[in-house]
Amino acid sequence: MSPLQRFILVVEGLPLEEFEEIELPQPPAEGEPIETRYGTCIVTGTEAAAEGSQFAGRIVCRMP
C-alpha cells in the first residue's frame, strides 16, 4: 500500500479559481474524475511540486 501524498487541488470554471488540499496515494491521470467539495470534477492536468515543497504536486480539474 502506498503512503498518501498531499496535493493542491485547483478547481477551474468557477467565478474564481478554488484551491483545496487533498491526499492521494498517487496523482490521477488526465481525464479521470476526482471528488471535490463542489462535486465530481475532471482532471485536466497535474504537475510535480518543486523539491522541498510540503506538497507532492498540483492537480488541476474542471467542472463537467
Secondary structure, DSSP 8 states (H G I E B T S, - for coil): ----EEEEEEEESSSS-EEEEEEESS---TT-EEEETTEEEEEEEEEE--TT-SSSEEEEEE--
